[in-house]
Amino acid sequence: MTLMSHNRPIRDDLQATLDARRDLGPEYEAALVDSFVERLDATIAARVQAELGRPGTPPIKKQAPGRPMVPIVLGSLGIGVPLTGIAASSAGLVGLMVVWLSIVVVNVAAAVAVMRRP
């Protein structure tokens, strides 16, 4: 299964959320964003769990505490800046919230994975 086919349900959920926001109006924005973030969080958690349980995964080298997070943090900031501009111009507040909540979820999942390492 390709990366694009993995992302299809998330793309469909996001499109449905944006369509619902357009239909329902701004008073439902917070509830719609919360609902989307919950689905996104569940999808990410399932992927992380599947990846951790996959047989044949090479052992992870021991590194200094906090060291594995440096590329993730820098990558999040590097990706966050352009995505903020794109989201703000395309989807407004909803887009900003989706982008930054997604970045937060990815960083939290990475931190949990790093803390669980033996």
C-alpha positions as CSV (number, residue, x, y, z in Angstrom):
1,M,0.0,0.0,0.0
2,T,1.4,3.4,-1.0
3,L,1.8,6.4,1.2
4,M,-0.9,8.2,-0.8
5,S,-3.4,5.4,-0.2
6,H,-2.7,5.5,3.5
7,N,-3.5,9.2,3.5
8,R,-6.7,8.9,1.5
9,P,-9.1,8.4,4.5
10,I,-7.4,11.3,6.3
11,R,-7.8,13.5,3.2
12,D,-11.5,12.4,2.9
13,D,-12.1,13.2,6.6
14,L,-10.5,16.6,6.3
15,Q,-12.5,17.4,3.2
16,A,-15.7,16.3,4.9
17,T,-14.8,18.5,7.9
18,L,-14.2,21.5,5.7
19,D,-17.4,20.9,3.8
20,A,-19.4,20.6,7.0
21,R,-17.8,23.8,8.3
22,R,-18.9,25.6,5.1
23,D,-22.4,24.1,5.4
24,L,-22.9,24.6,9.1
25,G,-21.1,27.9,9.6
26,P,-18.5,29.1,12.1
27,E,-20.5,28.4,15.2
28,Y,-19.7,24.6,14.7
29,E,-16.0,25.2,13.9
30,A,-14.6,24.1,17.3
31,A,-16.7,20.9,17.4
32,L,-15.7,20.0,13.8
33,V,-12.0,20.6,14.5
34,D,-12.2,18.6,17.7
35,S,-13.9,15.7,15.9
36,F,-11.3,15.7,13.1
37,V,-8.4,15.9,15.5
38,E,-9.7,12.9,17.4
39,R,-10.0,10.9,14.2
40,L,-6.5,12.0,13.1
41,D,-5.1,11.1,16.6
42,A,-6.6,7.6,16.4
43,T,-5.2,7.1,12.9
44,I,-1.7,8.2,14.0
45,A,-1.9,6.1,17.1
46,A,-2.9,3.0,15.1
47,R,-0.1,3.5,12.7
48,V,2.5,4.0,15.5
49,Q,1.2,0.9,17.2
50,A,1.3,-1.2,14.0
51,E,4.8,0.0,13.3
52,L,6.0,-0.8,16.9
53,G,4.5,-4.3,16.7
54,R,5.9,-5.1,13.2
55,P,8.2,-8.1,13.2
56,G,11.6,-7.6,11.6
57,T,12.0,-4.1,12.7
58,P,15.7,-3.4,13.2
59,P,16.8,-2.7,16.7
60,I,17.1,0.9,17.6
61,K,20.5,2.2,18.7
62,K,20.8,3.8,22.1
63,Q,21.3,7.5,21.9
64,A,21.6,10.2,24.4
65,P,18.3,11.2,26.1
66,G,16.4,13.8,24.1
67,R,18.8,13.4,21.1
68,P,16.3,11.6,18.8
69,M,13.8,14.5,19.2
70,V,16.1,17.1,17.7
71,P,15.3,16.2,14.1
72,I,11.6,15.9,14.8
73,V,11.5,19.3,16.5
74,L,13.5,21.0,13.8
75,G,11.4,19.3,11.1
76,S,8.2,20.3,12.7
77,L,9.3,23.9,12.8
78,G,10.6,23.8,9.2
79,I,7.3,22.2,8.0
80,G,5.1,24.3,10.3
81,V,6.1,27.7,8.9
82,P,5.1,27.1,5.2
83,L,2.1,25.0,6.2
84,T,0.9,27.9,8.5
85,G,1.0,30.3,5.5
86,I,-0.7,27.8,3.2
87,A,-3.4,26.9,5.8
88,A,-4.1,30.5,6.8
89,S,-4.6,31.6,3.2
90,S,-6.5,28.5,2.1
91,A,-8.7,27.5,5.1
92,G,-8.3,30.3,7.6
93,L,-8.6,29.5,11.3
94,V,-9.7,25.9,10.7
95,G,-6.7,25.2,8.6
96,L,-4.3,26.7,11.1
97,M,-5.9,24.6,13.9
98,V,-5.7,21.4,11.8
99,V,-2.0,22.1,10.8
100,W,-0.8,22.9,14.3
101,L,-2.8,20.2,16.1
102,S,-1.5,17.7,13.6
103,I,2.1,18.8,14.3
104,V,1.5,18.6,18.0
105,V,0.0,15.1,17.7
106,V,3.0,13.9,15.7
107,N,5.5,15.4,18.2
108,V,3.7,13.8,21.1
109,A,3.6,10.4,19.4
110,A,7.3,10.7,18.7
111,A,8.1,11.7,22.3
112,V,6.0,8.8,23.6
113,A,7.8,6.4,21.3
114,V,11.2,7.8,22.4
115,M,10.3,7.4,26.1
116,R,9.2,3.8,25.6
117,R,12.5,2.7,24.2
118,P,14.4,0.3,26.5
